[in-house]
Amino acid sequence: MPLETRKVLWTVVSISIVLVVASGIAVALFLPSADSSAAPAAIAGAAPPRTISPEAYVRETEPAPVPAASQPAPTGDSVIIVYGDKPSPQSLPGSDGRPAIGTGAAATTSTPKAVTPGYKPAPPAGTAKPAPATAKPTVQKTTTATEYWIQAGSFSSRSRSEDLQRDLGAKGLASVITLKDVDGQTLYRVRIGPYSSKTSAENWLGRVRSLPGCAEAYVSMQTVQRTN
């Protein structure tokens, strides 16, 4: 017989022996012993005789305990336990069968008062109302300020004054047109400023006079009232 075939046979025989031994150990552990006292039936297969008849459990009933007569009657919100038949509604507290609330007196219910939105309760008597806060008057201060203007030209025609104002703007000098009534005639004055001091106004006066149409320009002082 070849060597490889012998190895296969020995392997199969070894596995079979291991399985047989494991099966024997399992049977010995899980099967109950012959002398076990927990067997549900006798060896002969006969059940032990019953000591109490099943009819005794049906026929014999224990009567319900009767409350002692010396116990005081429940009052208030005590719980009443009644044994036996269901009592009639008239025998329970309250003539209409509903449980009474309180200590036996007639139950009273209070209806909450409706509150109107925005309602405020009146203050108690004798409470003085706080005096309304009075706003402090705003004090305005008036100050006098002196301004200096360069009057570049004065014209009886508005169009001519607007032309001069346009020419000054092209040179980078901002100006305003004011109206003045002289002997019933309206004059349109083109003015540059204001300046905070006479010196500042005179420094710009030479440049303004060098422009066309402003040869007769001059510095004028004006007092204004300012309210702070």
Backbone bond lengths (Angstrom), bond angles and torsions (degrees), N, CA, C in turn:
res aa  C-N    CA-C-N  psi(-1)  N-CA   C-N-CA  omega(-1)  CA-C   N-CA-C  phi
1 M - - - 1.466 - - 1.537 107.86 -
2 P 1.333 118.64 135.53 1.464 120.61 -178.85 1.537 111.51 -64.36
3 L 1.345 114.66 158.53 1.460 120.23 -178.33 1.528 112.08 -68.29
4 E 1.301 117.50 -37.91 1.468 120.20 -179.42 1.511 111.18 -65.46
5 T 1.313 117.50 -38.07 1.484 120.56 178.97 1.516 110.24 -65.45
6 R 1.325 116.77 -36.63 1.478 119.34 178.96 1.539 110.38 -66.33
7 K 1.299 116.02 -38.04 1.481 118.60 179.24 1.520 110.69 -64.15
8 V 1.312 116.94 -40.91 1.474 120.05 179.27 1.511 110.67 -64.53
9 L 1.331 117.56 -41.22 1.475 120.38 -179.64 1.522 110.84 -65.71
10 W 1.329 116.78 -42.55 1.460 118.89 179.31 1.542 111.13 -64.54
11 T 1.289 115.83 -35.40 1.474 118.21 178.14 1.519 111.50 -65.99
12 V 1.325 117.23 -43.83 1.468 120.85 179.45 1.507 110.70 -64.05
13 V 1.335 117.07 -41.91 1.482 120.31 -179.58 1.525 110.24 -64.88
14 S 1.334 117.01 -39.61 1.475 119.78 -179.29 1.525 111.18 -65.23
15 I 1.330 116.65 -42.09 1.469 119.85 179.74 1.514 110.18 -65.41
16 S 1.330 117.34 -38.96 1.477 119.86 -179.92 1.516 111.02 -64.34
17 I 1.345 116.56 -40.75 1.471 119.19 179.21 1.526 110.57 -63.87
18 V 1.334 116.67 -41.52 1.474 119.56 179.69 1.513 110.88 -62.83
19 L 1.333 118.95 -42.26 1.458 122.03 179.64 1.511 111.34 -64.74
20 V 1.319 118.06 -39.80 1.477 120.55 179.60 1.526 110.27 -64.82
21 V 1.328 117.52 -43.52 1.467 120.52 179.76 1.525 111.15 -64.35
22 A 1.369 117.14 -42.38 1.459 119.66 179.37 1.519 111.58 -64.75
23 S 1.328 117.96 -38.07 1.470 120.78 178.47 1.514 110.43 -65.31
24 G 1.316 117.23 -39.67 1.460 119.06 179.04 1.508 112.53 -64.98
25 I 1.322 116.58 -39.94 1.471 119.57 178.74 1.526 110.63 -65.65
26 A 1.354 117.21 -40.77 1.462 119.83 179.45 1.514 111.62 -64.30
27 V 1.315 118.77 -41.55 1.472 121.89 178.73 1.510 110.84 -64.01
28 A 1.325 116.89 -39.28 1.460 119.87 -178.97 1.518 111.55 -68.71
29 L 1.340 118.00 -32.10 1.465 120.14 -178.12 1.515 112.94 -79.96
30 F 1.323 119.00 -39.54 1.454 121.27 -171.76 1.520 114.29 -92.00
31 L 1.305 120.79 -23.07 1.470 121.20 178.59 1.511 109.74 -77.43
32 P 1.398 119.44 134.46 1.471 120.91 179.38 1.513 110.63 -68.66
33 S 1.325 115.96 152.97 1.468 121.99 178.62 1.516 110.32 -73.36
34 A 1.342 116.33 158.35 1.473 121.29 -176.12 1.495 112.43 -70.04
35 D 1.333 118.06 -30.06 1.472 120.75 -177.09 1.513 112.01 -98.63
36 S 1.312 119.82 22.83 1.460 122.05 -179.92 1.500 110.22 -67.62
37 S 1.337 116.79 133.82 1.473 122.59 -179.91 1.501 112.85 -82.81
38 A 1.379 117.45 -6.15 1.458 120.35 -178.42 1.504 112.07 -94.59
39 A 1.338 119.24 16.22 1.464 120.74 178.67 1.491 110.34 -65.82
40 P 1.346 119.81 133.98 1.458 121.66 -175.97 1.515 112.85 -72.68
41 A 1.333 120.65 -19.19 1.465 121.77 -177.96 1.507 109.51 -137.25
42 A 1.338 118.13 161.37 1.457 123.21 179.40 1.505 110.20 -75.08
43 I 1.336 115.48 169.34 1.470 120.41 -178.12 1.513 110.26 -63.93
44 A 1.333 117.36 -40.55 1.461 121.18 -178.81 1.507 112.42 -74.08
45 G 1.363 118.53 -8.18 1.454 122.08 179.32 1.504 113.43 85.14
46 A 1.322 119.14 8.18 1.464 121.52 179.81 1.510 109.03 -95.73
47 A 1.356 116.41 135.23 1.458 121.28 179.50 1.506 109.67 -77.75
48 P 1.356 119.83 148.37 1.473 121.57 178.08 1.521 110.30 -64.93
49 P 1.314 116.16 146.75 1.472 120.42 -178.77 1.512 111.69 -64.08
50 R 1.359 116.98 144.10 1.465 122.33 178.58 1.528 109.52 -81.03
51 T 1.299 114.36 138.14 1.480 119.57 -178.35 1.528 111.40 -90.78
52 I 1.356 118.82 -24.80 1.472 121.53 -177.22 1.508 108.22 -125.77
53 S 1.327 116.34 134.43 1.455 121.33 -179.77 1.525 109.90 -75.05
54 P 1.344 118.18 141.15 1.481 118.99 178.54 1.504 112.75 -63.83
55 E 1.366 117.65 -22.63 1.461 118.39 -178.67 1.514 111.88 -70.03
56 A 1.348 115.77 -20.84 1.464 117.87 -179.28 1.518 111.27 -66.68
57 Y 1.335 117.70 -30.62 1.461 120.48 179.84 1.528 111.52 -71.30
58 V 1.341 116.41 -26.97 1.461 120.42 -178.18 1.513 111.09 -87.26
59 R 1.311 117.95 -41.68 1.465 121.64 -174.21 1.520 112.46 -78.49
60 E 1.328 115.43 -39.77 1.460 118.47 -176.09 1.529 109.46 -89.02
61 T 1.316 116.10 117.23 1.480 122.60 176.29 1.505 109.38 -125.68
62 E 1.269 116.42 141.92 1.454 121.30 179.97 1.520 109.40 -82.42
63 P 1.345 117.10 130.53 1.477 119.60 177.84 1.523 111.03 -67.64
64 A 1.318 115.61 151.24 1.470 120.99 178.97 1.509 109.55 -70.32
65 P 1.348 117.98 141.11 1.477 119.99 179.15 1.520 111.29 -66.60
66 V 1.338 114.45 141.05 1.463 121.82 -179.66 1.516 108.34 -98.35
67 P 1.319 119.00 129.73 1.475 119.80 179.25 1.518 111.29 -63.87
68 A 1.309 115.04 144.75 1.469 120.10 -179.97 1.506 110.17 -68.33
69 A 1.364 114.86 147.13 1.469 120.26 -177.65 1.511 112.01 -73.52
70 S 1.335 116.75 -17.41 1.463 118.98 -175.67 1.518 112.42 -82.82
71 Q 1.335 116.98 -7.20 1.470 118.32 -179.71 1.524 110.43 -71.76
72 P 1.316 117.90 137.54 1.482 120.07 179.94 1.507 111.29 -69.91
73 A 1.335 115.47 150.76 1.472 121.24 179.30 1.514 109.60 -68.04
74 P 1.308 117.84 138.30 1.483 120.20 -179.51 1.517 111.44 -67.28
75 T 1.302 115.14 142.26 1.469 121.49 179.11 1.511 108.75 -130.07
76 G 1.335 114.40 163.66 1.459 120.12 175.63 1.516 111.46 69.21
77 D 1.323 115.34 -132.77 1.458 121.24 -176.77 1.515 112.26 -97.81
78 S 1.348 118.10 25.02 1.461 121.02 -179.78 1.511 109.53 -68.27
79 V 1.339 115.72 155.28 1.464 122.41 179.05 1.511 108.82 -92.35
80 I 1.344 116.72 129.98 1.470 123.08 -179.24 1.513 107.72 -98.81
81 I 1.347 116.22 122.44 1.458 122.84 177.94 1.515 107.77 -108.10
82 V 1.304 118.19 120.39 1.470 124.34 -176.84 1.517 107.95 -113.58
83 Y 1.308 116.04 128.93 1.456 122.47 178.04 1.525 108.36 -101.88
84 G 1.297 116.46 144.42 1.470 120.22 177.66 1.505 111.01 104.41
85 D 1.362 114.76 -143.11 1.460 120.35 -178.30 1.510 111.56 -71.81
86 K 1.337 115.20 159.72 1.456 121.09 178.93 1.525 109.61 -72.00
87 P 1.338 119.18 125.59 1.472 120.07 -178.77 1.516 110.51 -72.94
88 S 1.325 115.15 159.57 1.466 121.30 178.04 1.514 110.19 -74.81
89 P 1.335 117.96 154.56 1.480 119.51 -179.37 1.513 113.30 -59.96
90 Q 1.374 118.41 -28.99 1.467 120.09 -177.77 1.515 111.56 -68.84
91 S 1.352 117.60 -24.79 1.458 119.76 -177.98 1.523 112.65 -82.77
92 L 1.337 117.69 -11.54 1.459 120.31 179.25 1.523 109.71 -84.02
93 P 1.342 116.79 160.75 1.483 119.24 177.71 1.514 110.59 -58.82
94 G 1.351 115.30 131.04 1.457 121.11 -177.30 1.516 109.78 96.66
95 S 1.321 118.56 128.64 1.462 122.36 -176.11 1.509 113.20 -70.04
96 D 1.349 118.94 -24.32 1.461 120.59 -176.77 1.516 112.43 -94.96
97 G 1.334 118.69 12.12 1.442 121.22 177.15 1.506 113.85 87.08
98 R 1.347 119.29 -8.02 1.455 121.54 179.22 1.513 109.70 -92.07
99 P 1.331 118.11 145.55 1.458 119.40 -177.78 1.516 110.53 -66.11
100 A 1.331 114.63 137.33 1.460 120.61 179.84 1.517 109.64 -76.75
101 I 1.290 116.87 149.55 1.455 123.04 -179.19 1.522 107.94 -111.07
102 G 1.327 116.17 132.28 1.451 120.21 179.41 1.509 111.04 109.76
103 T 1.343 117.62 -151.22 1.462 123.40 -175.87 1.512 111.10 -108.82
104 G 1.326 118.10 31.05 1.451 120.41 178.65 1.501 113.20 104.20
105 A 1.298 118.75 -17.92 1.460 121.37 179.67 1.510 109.24 -77.55
106 A 1.329 116.41 167.52 1.468 121.03 -178.98 1.519 108.94 -62.58
107 A 1.330 114.31 130.99 1.463 119.22 -179.64 1.512 110.25 -72.89
108 T 1.297 115.68 135.07 1.474 121.27 -179.53 1.518 108.30 -118.92
109 T 1.280 115.41 141.06 1.464 121.37 177.14 1.512 108.55 -120.36
110 S 1.309 114.85 142.65 1.463 120.53 -179.36 1.515 108.56 -112.51
111 T 1.314 116.41 133.20 1.462 121.99 179.66 1.512 108.83 -92.98
112 P 1.348 118.41 124.69 1.470 119.08 -179.55 1.517 111.37 -63.22
113 K 1.311 115.58 141.51 1.456 121.41 -179.87 1.514 110.13 -74.13
114 A 1.317 115.43 138.40 1.466 120.16 178.51 1.522 109.44 -74.28
115 V 1.309 116.51 135.73 1.451 121.98 -178.77 1.517 108.52 -107.62
116 T 1.317 117.44 124.35 1.454 122.44 179.28 1.521 109.49 -78.19
117 P 1.345 118.37 132.24 1.469 119.91 178.60 1.524 110.93 -57.41
118 G 1.335 115.67 134.39 1.450 121.69 -179.90 1.517 114.21 84.54
119 Y 1.358 117.33 1.23 1.462 120.68 -179.26 1.510 110.33 -74.93
120 K 1.300 118.08 135.92 1.448 123.76 176.63 1.520 108.46 -121.96
121 P 1.346 117.44 129.63 1.462 119.06 -179.36 1.514 111.15 -65.63
122 A 1.332 115.26 147.27 1.459 120.50 -179.69 1.515 109.69 -70.65
123 P 1.330 119.04 143.27 1.468 120.70 179.31 1.519 110.07 -67.86
124 P 1.313 117.47 153.27 1.468 120.08 179.48 1.515 111.46 -62.07
125 A 1.336 114.47 155.67 1.465 120.09 -178.34 1.521 110.08 -61.76
126 G 1.302 115.79 142.45 1.453 120.77 178.49 1.509 114.16 89.36
127 T 1.321 117.50 -3.14 1.462 120.72 179.62 1.526 109.22 -89.34
128 A 1.309 116.47 122.45 1.464 120.78 -178.39 1.517 109.92 -79.09
129 K 1.312 116.28 137.44 1.463 121.22 178.14 1.520 109.58 -74.82
130 P 1.314 117.28 136.89 1.472 118.15 178.60 1.526 110.87 -67.36
131 A 1.301 114.29 141.21 1.468 119.79 -179.29 1.519 109.73 -69.88
132 P 1.324 118.56 136.84 1.470 120.27 179.41 1.519 111.34 -63.47
133 A 1.304 114.92 140.48 1.463 120.10 -179.37 1.524 109.63 -70.82
134 T 1.277 115.35 132.02 1.467 121.46 -179.51 1.521 108.93 -97.63
135 A 1.310 115.32 131.28 1.455 120.15 179.23 1.536 110.43 -73.57
136 K 1.323 114.32 136.72 1.453 118.35 -179.97 1.526 109.51 -73.37
137 P 1.317 116.61 133.85 1.467 118.99 179.54 1.524 110.85 -65.36
138 T 1.303 114.50 139.76 1.457 119.97 178.96 1.531 109.82 -81.06
139 V 1.309 113.85 123.98 1.464 119.25 -178.38 1.526 108.23 -94.98
140 Q 1.299 116.34 119.88 1.451 121.57 178.92 1.529 109.53 -99.34
141 K 1.322 113.74 132.03 1.453 119.56 -179.37 1.529 109.91 -102.18
142 T 1.295 114.77 136.37 1.463 121.09 179.46 1.516 108.83 -109.56
143 T 1.319 115.10 126.34 1.465 120.23 179.26 1.521 109.40 -120.38
144 T 1.312 115.24 153.49 1.467 122.34 179.22 1.516 108.73 -105.39
145 A 1.330 116.12 128.79 1.463 121.32 -179.49 1.524 109.57 -126.90
146 T 1.326 115.28 148.03 1.466 122.09 179.66 1.516 108.59 -109.18
147 E 1.315 115.81 127.10 1.458 121.57 179.76 1.533 109.20 -119.35
148 Y 1.362 114.19 152.55 1.473 120.44 178.81 1.521 107.79 -122.90
149 W 1.360 114.17 132.20 1.459 121.46 -178.67 1.522 109.54 -124.83
150 I 1.332 114.32 151.74 1.475 120.74 171.51 1.516 107.00 -104.83
151 Q 1.351 114.82 114.67 1.461 118.92 178.46 1.524 108.22 -89.09
152 A 1.359 114.82 108.40 1.469 119.34 -175.65 1.516 112.04 -78.19
153 G 1.345 118.47 -31.16 1.460 120.92 179.90 1.505 110.23 -172.68
154 S 1.361 114.79 159.42 1.446 122.16 178.43 1.514 107.61 -135.03
155 F 1.370 117.10 128.33 1.468 122.02 -174.30 1.519 109.30 -134.83
156 S 1.332 113.31 151.41 1.470 119.02 174.86 1.521 111.49 -86.12
157 S 1.323 117.06 -9.65 1.459 122.57 179.70 1.533 109.25 -109.89
158 R 1.287 115.11 132.41 1.469 118.70 -179.47 1.528 111.23 -70.24
159 S 1.297 116.42 -34.74 1.460 119.18 -177.98 1.523 110.83 -63.74
160 R 1.336 118.38 -38.73 1.456 120.71 179.05 1.530 111.49 -66.88
161 S 1.324 115.89 -38.64 1.463 118.47 177.88 1.529 110.95 -66.13
162 E 1.345 118.26 -36.05 1.460 120.79 178.28 1.513 111.35 -69.48
163 D 1.380 116.50 -33.31 1.464 118.86 176.30 1.527 111.28 -64.44
164 L 1.346 117.01 -42.00 1.465 120.11 179.22 1.530 110.69 -67.06
165 Q 1.323 116.34 -38.57 1.471 119.36 178.53 1.529 110.84 -62.94
166 R 1.364 116.35 -35.37 1.462 120.60 178.85 1.529 110.86 -69.29
167 D 1.351 116.59 -38.58 1.465 119.95 179.24 1.524 111.45 -67.43
168 L 1.350 116.41 -38.52 1.472 119.56 178.66 1.529 110.90 -66.19
169 G 1.341 116.11 -38.52 1.468 119.28 178.54 1.510 111.54 -63.86
170 A 1.365 117.38 -34.44 1.458 119.92 178.06 1.522 111.42 -67.26
171 K 1.349 117.88 -25.26 1.454 122.01 177.55 1.526 112.21 -89.00
172 G 1.336 118.11 0.66 1.472 121.59 179.51 1.497 113.80 88.46
173 L 1.350 118.95 17.93 1.462 121.85 179.50 1.525 108.89 -111.77
174 A 1.327 116.62 118.52 1.462 121.52 177.66 1.516 109.65 -81.66
175 S 1.334 116.98 138.74 1.464 121.49 -177.76 1.517 109.91 -142.24
176 V 1.343 115.11 165.67 1.460 121.96 177.89 1.521 108.07 -129.17
177 I 1.344 115.59 157.01 1.459 121.82 177.82 1.522 107.61 -111.38
178 T 1.331 116.29 120.85 1.459 122.24 178.34 1.526 109.40 -116.30
179 L 1.339 115.46 154.46 1.466 120.68 -178.57 1.528 109.28 -108.29
180 K 1.332 114.90 142.32 1.455 121.12 176.80 1.514 109.19 -142.37
181 D 1.338 115.53 134.22 1.462 121.15 -178.52 1.532 108.69 -96.09
182 V 1.313 116.41 117.40 1.472 122.11 -179.83 1.524 107.82 -123.74
183 D 1.339 116.45 112.68 1.474 122.98 178.51 1.530 110.77 55.43
184 G 1.271 116.83 41.64 1.460 121.39 177.89 1.508 114.43 79.50
185 Q 1.328 118.12 5.18 1.459 121.48 179.26 1.524 109.09 -114.51
186 T 1.320 116.19 136.78 1.460 121.61 -179.64 1.511 109.41 -89.54
187 L 1.344 115.04 126.06 1.456 121.55 177.94 1.537 109.03 -109.48
188 Y 1.329 115.08 139.83 1.462 121.93 178.25 1.525 107.39 -104.66
189 R 1.341 115.43 111.43 1.450 120.55 -175.72 1.526 109.68 -102.90
190 V 1.323 115.26 131.92 1.475 122.03 176.35 1.519 106.79 -99.60
191 R 1.358 116.28 117.04 1.454 121.11 -172.98 1.530 109.73 -126.53
192 I 1.337 115.12 145.54 1.468 122.61 179.13 1.525 107.99 -116.14
193 G 1.330 117.65 131.97 1.461 120.63 -179.85 1.524 111.47 145.52
194 P 1.321 117.10 -157.14 1.476 126.85 0.08 1.518 112.74 -84.55
195 Y 1.360 114.78 163.04 1.450 122.63 175.81 1.524 108.18 -113.68
196 S 1.329 115.58 148.38 1.467 119.48 -176.86 1.518 112.79 -78.73
197 S 1.338 117.55 -19.34 1.467 120.05 -179.42 1.535 109.40 -140.54
198 K 1.313 114.49 158.12 1.459 119.68 -179.75 1.527 111.08 -68.96
199 T 1.329 116.02 -31.82 1.461 119.69 179.71 1.528 111.15 -63.33
200 S 1.316 116.43 -43.11 1.469 120.01 179.64 1.521 110.60 -63.45
201 A 1.336 116.83 -39.71 1.461 119.87 -179.88 1.523 111.10 -66.34
202 E 1.334 117.62 -40.61 1.461 120.59 -178.83 1.525 111.59 -69.09
203 N 1.348 117.56 -28.72 1.458 119.15 177.76 1.529 111.44 -65.98
204 W 1.317 117.91 -30.69 1.470 121.88 178.52 1.530 112.47 -90.12
205 L 1.317 115.98 -13.15 1.464 118.39 -176.73 1.524 112.07 -63.54
206 G 1.339 118.51 -41.10 1.465 120.90 -179.50 1.527 111.24 -61.98
207 R 1.314 118.89 -39.30 1.468 119.99 179.47 1.515 111.12 -67.65
208 V 1.350 116.72 -38.80 1.461 119.25 -178.98 1.526 110.41 -66.89
209 R 1.337 118.75 -39.07 1.465 121.37 -179.19 1.530 112.06 -66.17
210 S 1.316 116.76 -25.13 1.459 119.11 -179.99 1.525 112.75 -76.41
211 L 1.316 118.91 -6.88 1.455 121.76 -179.39 1.532 109.94 -87.08
212 P 1.322 117.57 152.32 1.485 119.86 179.94 1.525 111.12 -63.57
213 G 1.336 115.98 134.26 1.462 122.00 177.99 1.492 114.08 82.34
214 C 1.362 119.57 4.57 1.474 122.46 -177.81 1.530 110.83 -124.04
215 A 1.292 116.55 27.10 1.470 118.81 -177.73 1.513 112.11 -67.81
216 E 1.310 119.41 -26.38 1.464 122.23 -178.02 1.533 111.30 -101.51
217 A 1.309 117.74 23.66 1.476 120.85 179.19 1.522 109.96 -66.72
218 Y 1.329 117.70 150.54 1.467 123.12 -179.77 1.530 109.06 -151.41
219 V 1.348 115.72 168.33 1.475 122.91 179.88 1.511 108.36 -98.80
220 S 1.322 116.32 130.93 1.465 121.44 177.27 1.531 109.19 -122.40
221 M 1.327 115.06 144.45 1.466 121.74 178.69 1.519 109.44 -101.93
222 Q 1.338 115.50 141.53 1.462 120.59 -178.41 1.539 109.00 -139.57
223 T 1.336 114.88 132.70 1.473 120.91 177.98 1.509 108.97 -102.26
224 V 1.327 116.15 128.08 1.472 121.25 -177.94 1.521 109.26 -123.98
225 Q 1.332 114.76 153.49 1.466 122.25 175.62 1.517 108.76 -103.97
226 R 1.324 116.90 125.01 1.452 123.16 -179.90 1.535 110.06 -117.43
227 T 1.327 114.07 135.06 1.471 120.17 -179.71 1.529 108.75 -107.45
228 N 1.356 115.08 125.19 1.451 121.24 -179.33 1.546 109.75 -99.47
